[in-house]
Amino acid sequence: MKVLIAGIATETNSFSPIPTGAQSFEETFLSRGATEEAPNLFSAPLHEWRAAAEARGWDVVESLSAFAQPAGPTIRAVYEGYRDEILADIEAARPDIVLFSMHGAMIAEGYDGCEGDLATRARAILGEGR
């Protein structure tokens, strides 16, 4: 089995005039590939998932993980760039399992539900049976 781990999240306040940009993610948590630092609020699921997969002898592919502190909607180009990076990794790895660490309250310019957008696009790559 091959499992791909990724994450993208922020808690969006749609009334905030302060957009969430790349700097917000870079200052909070941004990782490409294996997350090596000690587990924290953002990386703990990634560490747990990797350990569980490795304990089963599965291959683990770690993609982008990006988390930002709560603020206004994420800038469209930032969200799309991060999303597309994750999707490219899914396309390249063709995993059996995809695990996303998401918040459930992220919106970006032009996207009322980033989590649903990412999951829908991932399913389109992998097919309905996965």
C-alpha positions as CSV (number, residue, x, y, z in Angstrom):
1,M,0.0,0.0,0.0
2,K,1.0,3.6,-0.6
3,V,-0.3,6.5,1.4
4,L,0.0,10.2,0.6
5,I,-0.1,12.7,3.4
6,A,-0.9,16.4,2.9
7,G,-2.5,19.3,4.6
8,I,-3.8,22.7,4.0
9,A,-5.8,24.7,6.5
10,T,-6.7,28.0,8.0
11,E,-9.8,29.2,9.9
12,T,-11.3,31.8,7.7
13,N,-13.2,34.8,9.0
14,S,-15.1,36.0,6.0
15,F,-15.6,39.5,7.6
16,S,-11.9,40.1,8.2
17,P,-10.3,42.7,5.9
18,I,-6.9,41.0,6.3
19,P,-6.4,38.4,3.6
20,T,-4.5,35.2,4.2
21,G,-1.4,35.2,2.0
22,A,1.7,33.0,1.5
23,Q,3.5,34.8,4.4
24,S,0.7,33.8,6.8
25,F,1.3,30.1,6.0
26,E,5.1,30.5,5.9
27,E,5.1,32.1,9.4
28,T,2.8,29.4,10.9
29,F,3.6,26.1,9.3
30,L,4.8,25.1,5.8
31,S,6.4,21.8,5.0
32,R,7.2,20.0,1.8
33,G,8.1,16.4,2.2
34,A,8.8,14.7,5.5
35,T,7.9,16.7,8.6
36,E,10.9,16.3,10.9
37,E,10.5,18.8,13.7
38,A,8.7,17.8,16.9
39,P,5.0,17.4,16.6
40,N,3.0,20.6,17.1
41,L,-0.6,21.7,16.7
42,F,-0.3,21.6,13.0
43,S,2.0,18.7,12.3
44,A,0.8,16.1,14.9
45,P,-1.6,14.3,12.5
46,L,1.2,14.1,9.9
47,H,3.5,12.4,12.4
48,E,0.8,10.0,13.6
49,W,-0.2,9.0,10.1
50,R,3.3,8.4,9.0
51,A,4.1,6.3,12.1
52,A,0.9,4.3,11.6
53,A,1.6,3.7,7.9
54,E,5.2,2.8,8.4
55,A,4.2,0.4,11.2
56,R,2.1,-1.5,8.6
57,G,5.0,-1.5,6.2
58,W,3.3,0.9,3.8
59,D,5.1,3.4,1.5
60,V,4.6,7.0,2.6
61,V,4.7,10.0,0.4
62,E,4.5,13.4,2.1
63,S,3.3,16.3,0.1
64,L,2.8,19.9,1.0
65,S,1.4,20.8,4.4
66,A,0.5,24.4,4.9
67,F,-1.3,26.0,7.9
68,A,-2.0,29.6,8.7
69,Q,-3.4,31.4,11.7
70,P,-7.1,32.6,11.4
71,A,-7.6,35.6,9.2
72,G,-9.6,36.6,6.1
73,P,-10.1,34.6,2.9
74,T,-7.0,33.1,1.4
75,I,-5.6,34.8,-1.6
76,R,-6.8,32.8,-4.7
77,A,-3.3,32.4,-6.2
78,V,-1.9,31.1,-2.9
79,Y,-4.7,28.6,-2.4
80,E,-4.5,27.4,-6.0
81,G,-0.7,27.1,-5.9
82,Y,-0.7,25.0,-2.7
83,R,-3.7,22.9,-4.0
84,D,-2.1,22.3,-7.3
85,E,1.2,21.3,-5.7
86,I,-0.7,18.6,-3.6
87,L,-2.6,17.5,-6.7
88,A,0.6,17.1,-8.7
89,D,2.0,14.9,-6.0
90,I,-1.1,12.8,-6.0
91,E,-0.9,12.5,-9.8
92,A,2.8,11.5,-9.6
93,A,2.5,9.1,-6.6
94,R,-0.9,7.5,-7.5
95,P,-1.4,6.4,-3.9
96,D,-3.9,3.9,-2.6
97,I,-4.8,6.2,0.3
98,V,-4.8,10.0,0.6
99,L,-4.9,11.6,4.1
100,F,-5.6,15.3,4.2
101,S,-5.2,17.4,7.4
102,M,-7.8,20.1,7.0
103,H,-9.8,22.4,9.2
104,G,-13.2,22.6,7.6
105,A,-13.5,26.4,7.7
106,M,-11.2,27.5,4.9
107,I,-12.4,29.7,2.1
108,A,-10.3,31.4,-0.6
109,E,-11.1,34.1,-3.1
110,G,-13.5,32.3,-5.6
111,Y,-13.8,29.1,-3.4
112,D,-16.4,28.9,-0.6
113,G,-15.1,25.5,0.5
114,C,-11.4,24.7,-0.1
115,E,-11.7,21.3,1.6
116,G,-14.4,20.2,-0.8
117,D,-12.6,21.6,-3.8
118,L,-9.4,19.8,-2.9
119,A,-11.1,16.5,-2.1
120,T,-13.2,16.6,-5.3
121,R,-10.1,17.2,-7.5
122,A,-8.1,14.5,-5.7
123,R,-11.0,12.0,-6.3
124,A,-11.0,13.0,-10.0
125,I,-7.4,12.0,-10.3
126,L,-7.7,8.8,-8.3
127,G,-11.1,7.6,-9.4
128,E,-14.2,6.8,-7.4
129,G,-13.0,3.5,-6.1
130,R,-10.3,5.0,-3.9
